[in-house]
Amino acid sequence: MSTKNTPATRHPATRHIISINDLTDREIETVFEVAQSFLRDLPDSHFPYRIGRSTKIASDCILASLFYEPSTRTRLSFESAMLRLGGETITSADPATSSAAKGESLADSVRVIANYADIMVIRHPRDGAVRLAAEFSPIPVINGGDGSHEHPTQTLCDLFLLKKKNKRLKNLKVAISGDLRGSRTIHSFVYALARFGATIMPMAAKGMELPAHVDQRLREEFRCQMVSAKGDGDTIDALYVTPEEPHQQSLFSGPELETDIDAVGKKVDAVYVTRFQKERWADKEQSYPKIDRKFLSEPKYSDASVMHPLPRVGELDAAFDADRRAVYFEQAAYGVPVRMALIALLLGLKGKSLHKFTGGFERPKYPLYDQPRPIGIGCANKNCIVHDPMETQYVRNKFYVVKTQSEAECKLRCAYCENDIEDFVVASRKNKWFAADPAALVRADDQHFKDLIVFAKAADAAEAGFHSRRAAAEPKPARRAASKG
C-alpha cells in the first residue's frame, strides 16, 4: 500500500480531542482541576476569572493553529493559553493565504504542520474534518469547531462556568435558545448536559430544532426522557430529562433526580443563547428569537446565568450586559485557563496525562465498517468531509455499527461527522446476494463481517452485480412439458 494514503501511525498513543465524548467524566473533572490551579497560581489581581501571569512549563513546546474559518475567541484564547504556558505559537488563520488556496488537502497540510509543532488546533467548515486530520497527525489534534458537528473545547468552558456558578452540574435546568440545528457548540453542549444529569430545555428558532441524529442520540444513548412542558410557557414543547443513571456517572453530585413534574416547574439555572448560524443556511433571512430584559423578567429566570458563546448579532440585547445574570464575558475569559489545562494535560506538562483513551462512550461492540470510496454506501451528510473534492483520495466509507431500539436493530454512524444512516441493504461478496437486512451486520462474526458490503438502496446493489436474496430463495417455476403435437 502506498504510504501517501496511510494515516500516521508513528505515535499510536497520540491523544486527540475531536468530540466532547472523547473525554471521560473523570478527565473533564481533571481539566477543571488543572484550570482552577492556573487561576489560583497565575491570578489577575483585578478579575478572578482571568489569567494575569505566565508560567514556563511549556517553554519547549509550540502550538499550531490551523483555521479554515473565521475565529476570534477560539483562536486567540488557544494562542494566549499557549503563551501563558510559556510556549510559542504558529498560525494559519486565513485559508486564502495558505496552501489550501493552491488546492492542498487537509491531510497533507496536517502531516506537514506536524513537523513544525507539538500540538495542533483546527477549525474547518466541513463536518468531521478534524477527525480526518487526526488520522494523519502524529501530534495531538484539538477540534476548534468542524462545520456543524461539534465544538468540544467551547463546551468545556461552558461546563466550567456552570460548575463555578452552581457548584454542581447534576440536575441543573438549562434553557437553550436559537439555532440548535446549525450550532456545533450546542451539539457538544447537549451531549455533555445529558451525560452530567442536567435537564435540557430547548427553545429553538422556527425550523432550527436539534438535528434528528442528535435528538435520537440523546434519547437512545443517553436515555433522556421526553417530558411534556405544556404550561411551562415560551416556545417549549418538551424537555430532555436525564434519568438517575445516565450514560456515565454524573460528573458532580447533586440532589436526586426530581420527578417529571418537578423538572417542568423548577426554576431555570442557565439560559444559553446562540446566534443564527448564517454561514450554514442557504436562506440568509430568518425570523429569530431575541432574548431581552422583558423575556428574562419571568420569575423562573430570576437567578439564571445568561450565557452566550459569542459573537452575538442581535439575538441578545446589549442592554442586558450590566445585569448581574450576564456571564458571557466571564464565560469567554475561561477559554484561557480551560485551554491551558487541556494543552498541558495532552502534552503531559502537569504530571497528569490524558494519553489513555477511554472515551465518553463505551467501546464499539462491532467492527468498524471500512471500505474504500466509492464502493458501496457513503455518508448522506453533504457537508461531511468525505464529500470535499480535495480530500477524496484520503477519506473512506467508514461507519460505526450502532445497535438501536428500533425494528431495524442497527444503524450506521459516519466515523467522521457522526451522522446516522438507518435504511440500507447488506450484500455478501462471497455469495453475491443482497437483502434489506441491516441486522446482518450485528449477526456476522468478524470473518463474515469483512465479507459484507453495504449499499444505500437495492438498485445500487443490483447495479454492482448482486442479486436479491429473497428472489434467489423463491422456488423456480416448473418447466412446462413439451407438447407432443
N, C-alpha and C positions, 0 to 999 in steps of 0.2 A: 504494500500500500504506500502511496506517495505520502511523504511527511508533510506536504503542503496542506493537506486537508485534515491532518491528525491533530486533535486538541492537545494542548500542553499537558505532559504527564511528568515533568521534571520534579515537581513537588506535589506528590499525590495528597499530602496532608494540608495543602493550602486551603484556608477557610475563606469563603465568600459570603457576603450578606446581600441576597437578592430580594428576599421576601421577609416580612416580619416573622413568618413561620420558620425561617432558618435559625431562629433563636429560641431556645427553650425559655420557660418562665424563669428558671433559676439564672440563666445567662442574662436575661433582661434585668433582673434584680442586681446582678453583679455590675452591669453597665451603670445602673443608677448609683450604686455604692461608690464606684470609682468617680463618676461625675460629681457626686457630692463631696468627695475628698478633694477634688480640684477646686471646687467653690470655697471650701474651707481653707485650703493651703495657699491659694492664689487669689485672694479676695480683691474686689474693687471696694475701696473704702467708703464709697457713696451708695452703691447699689448692690445688695446682697445676692442678686440673681446674675451678676456679671462677673466674668473673669477679668482681673485687673493686673495680673502679673504673669510671668512666664517661668517655665522650668527648662531643663536641658536634657530631659530623659530621652528625647528623640533627636539628639544632635547629629546622629549619623544617618538619619532617615530622610527620604524625600517622598512627598505626596504628589501624584499626578492627577489633575482634574481634567477630564475629557468630556466636554459639554457640547452636545449637538443641538441643544435647545437653550433659549434664554434662561438665565437664572441670576438672581441677586443673593438671596438669603442662603440657599443651599451651597452654592459655590464659595461665596465669601466666608461663610461660617466654617466650612471644611478647611479652607486655606488658613483662616485665623486659628482654628484649632491646631493645625499642624505647626504653625509659627509659635503659638503659645507653648507647645510641647518642646520647642527648641529645634524643630526640624525645618526643612526647606520645602518649597512648593514649585511645581512647574505646571503650566496650564495651557489648554487649548480650548478657549471659550467661544470661538466663532468658527463654525464649520466652513464658512466662506473663505477663511484664511488658512485652512488646514488641508491636508492631502485628501480629505473627503471630497473637496471641490474638484479634485482630479479624478475621482472615481475609486479611491482606495476603500476597501472593505473594512468594516469594523473589526473583523477577525484579524486582519493583517495589522491594522493600527495598534490593536491591543498587544500583539506579540512584539511589536517594535517598541512601544512605550514602556513595556515591562522591563526592558533593558536599561531604562533611564530612571526608574523609581522603585520604591519598596512597597507601595500600596497605591491603589487607584480608585477614584470615584468617577462614575459615568452617569450622564444624563442623556437620554435618547428619545426621539419621538415615536419609535416603534415599540409595541408591547413585546416583552420577552427579550429585548436586545441585550440587556445586561446579563441575562442567563447565558446567552450565546457567547458574549465576551468572556465570561468566567471560564467557559470550556477551553478557551485558548490562552488563558493567563496563568503564568507560574507564580504571580504575586496576588495578594488578596484584592478582590474587587468588591466595591460597595455600590449599591444601587442608589443613585441620586435622583431617581424618577425615570421610569421607562413607559412611555405612552400613557395609556390609561390603566396600566397594570397595577403597579404598587409604588410606594414611596416610604420604605420602612424606617429610614432614619428620622423622617418627619414624625412618624408615629412614636418613635422613642422619645422625642422632645415633648410630644403631646401627653404621653403617659407620665413622663417625669413631672410635668407641671400639674397634672391631675392628682398625682400622689402627694405632691407638696401642699396642694391646696386642701386636700381631703383626708390625708394621712392613710388612704387606702384606695384600692381600685374596685374591690369586690362590692357588688350591689349598688354601685353608682347608677344614676339615671342620666343618660347623656342624650340630648336632642341634637340632631344633625340636620342643618338646613342648606338647601341649594341644589347644586348639580351633583347628585350622588352617582350618576352613571359615568360621567367623564372624568371624575376626580380620582386620580390614583392614590392621593392622600387618604381619601375616605375608604378606599378598599382595604388598605393596610390597617386603618384605624378600626373599622368594624370587626375585622378578624381578631384584633388584639382585645377589643372590648368584650367580645364574646368569650374569648379564652379566659379572661380575668373576671368573669362573673357579672358584668355590667348589664343593665337594661338599655337597649338601643331604641331610640325614639326618632324614626325617620320623618323628616319634613321636606320631602323632595319637591323641587320645582316641577311644574307640569311636564310630563314626558321624560323626566330625568331621574326616574327611580333607580334603585340599585340594579346593576345588570343581573340577568336571570341566573348566571352561574355563581355570582356572589351570594345572592339571596338563597339559592339552593344549598350552597355550601354552609351557610350559617345554620340552616335548618337541619341538614342531614349530617354534617360532620361535626358541628359544634353543638348540635342538638338544641338550638334555640327554639323556644316555643312561641308561636304567634298568638298574641293576646289582643282581643278587640280593644281599641282605645276610644270607642264611641263615648262621647261625653267628656273627653279629655280636651276638647277644643282644638284650635288651629286646623291644620290640614292633615292630621294623622289618622290613618285607618287602623293601624295595628302596631304593636310593639314587639321587638325581639327580646324575649326574656330567657336568660341563660339558666339552666337547671342547676341543682345543687352540686352535681358532679359534671362540670364541663369537660371539654376535651383533655385539658390538663388540670392539675390542681390550681386553684386560683392563686394569683401572684401574691396578693396581700390580703390578709384575713379581714373579715368584717362581720356584720351580723348575718345570721342565717337568711337564706333567700326568702323574701317576702312572698305572700300569696299573690295570685294573679290580680286580685282587686287592689292590693297594696301597690303593685307595680304600676297600675294605671293612675292611681290617685296621688302617689307620693310627689313631693317637690322635685324639681329638676336640679341636678347638681352642676351641670355644664351645658351650655349651648355652643355648638361648634358650627361656625358659619363658613361657607365656601363660595367662591366666585363662580360665575358662568365660564366654563372652560371653552371659550370660543374657538380655540385652535383645534378642538376635537369635534366640532359640529359644522356641518355644511351650511346650515341655516344660522347666520350670524345674528339675526334679530329674534330675541326670545323675551317673553314676559318672565319676570324673575322676582322672587320674594325679596323684600327688604326688611332687615332687622333694625329697629329703631327703639327709642325710649318708650313709645306707646306699646309696641309689641312686648317689650320686656317689663312693662308695668304690671303684668298679671302676677298675682301672689305666688304662683308656683315657681316663678323665676326670681324671686326676691333675693335669693342667695346664690344664684347660678353664676359660675365663672363663664364669661363670654370669650370664646376662643376663635381664632382665625389663623390659618397657616400663612396668609398674605401671599401675594398682594390683593388688596381689595379694590373693587372697581365700581362701587356704588351700592353693593348689597348690604353693607354695614355702615350705618350713619356715623360720620366723623364726630358728630356732636356727642356721641356716647363715650368718646375717649377718656373723658375726665371722670367717668363713673367708676366707683370702687370695684365693680364687677368686671371691668375691661382688663383682660390679662394678656392680650395678644402680643404686645410688645415685649412683655416679660417672657412669653412663650417663645418668641423669636430669639431672645437672648440666650435661652437654654440650649440653642443649637450649638454653641461653642463648647461648654463643658460636656454635654452628652456626646458630641462627635469626638472630642478629645478622648473621652473614655473608650469609645468604640475603636478608634485608631490605636490607642495604647494597648488595648486587650488583643486586638488582631495581630499586632506586632510583638506581643509578649513583653511590653515595656513596664508593666506594673506587677509582674510576678504572677498574674492570673491570665492564662491564655485561653482563647476560645477555639483552639485548634481541633478539639474533639467534636466532630459533627454529630449531633443528636437530633436536632431539628424540632420544630414545633409540632409536626405531625408524626404519627407512627411511621416506621419504615414501610415502604411498599410491600404488600404481601405477594404481589405478582411481578413477573419480569417486566422490564421496560420494553415497550414495543418500539423498535428502532429499525427503520428502513430508509435506504437512500431515496432522495427525491428524483423523479416524480412518481415512483412506484406506489400505487395504492392511494389511500386516503391522505389528505393534507389538512392542516389546521383551517377551520372555517372562518376564523377571525382575520379579516382582510388587512388589519393593521399589525398583524403578527410579524415578527422579524423574518419568518420563513418566506414572506412574500416580497421582501426587499430585493430588487434585482442585483444589488451589489453583493448580497450575501448568499446567492443561490448555490454556489459551489461549496459552501461551508455548512449550511443547515441540512437537516434530515427530517423525515417524518417521524417524530419522536413523541410518544404518548405514554402517560402512566395509565394503567388499567385500574379503575376505581370501582369498587363494589358499591351498588346503590340499593335503595329500599324499594325501588320500583320494579315492575314486572320485567324490565329489560335486564335486570340483575347486574349489569355493569355498564360503565361508560368510559370514554377515552378523554384524558385531560392532557392538553398540549404541554410538553415539557418546558416550553419556552414561555408562553403567555398565560398558561393555566386556564384557558377557555375550554369548555367541555363539549363533547360530541356524544349524543345518545343514540342516534339512529345510524346504523351502518351494517354492512354484510361482511361475513368472515369466509375466507376461501382457504382451501388446502392446496399447497403446491404439489404435494405428493399425489393426491387423488384427483386434482383438477376440478373440485366441486366448490360451490359457494352456497351459503344459506344466510337468511336474515336471523342470525342466532348469535347475538353479542356474547351470551354466556359461554360460548365455546372458548373464549379467551381465558375464563377463570376455571374451566374444567380441564384444560390441557395441562399436562406436565411440562417441565422445562423443554424436553426434547420436541414434543409435539407443538409447543408454543412457537418455536423457531420455524416450524413448517407453515405457520398460518400467515396470511396476508389479509389486510383489511381494505375494503373499498367503501366509498361513500354511498353507492347505490348498486343495485343488481345490474343495471345496464353497463356500468363501468367494469364489473367483474366479467360479464359476458363478452364485452369488447376485448378484454385481456385474455380470452381463451378459456375461461372457466364455465362450467355448466351448473345448473341449479341442482342441488342435491335432492330436493323434493321431486323435481321432474325425473331425475335418474332413478328414484326409488319407485316410481309408478310402474305397474306391470305393463309390459308391451302388449299391444292388441294382437289377438291371434291372427296368424296369416290365413287369408281366405283360401279355401281349397280350389285348385284349378278346375275349371269346367271341363267335363268330358265331351261336351258338344252333343 
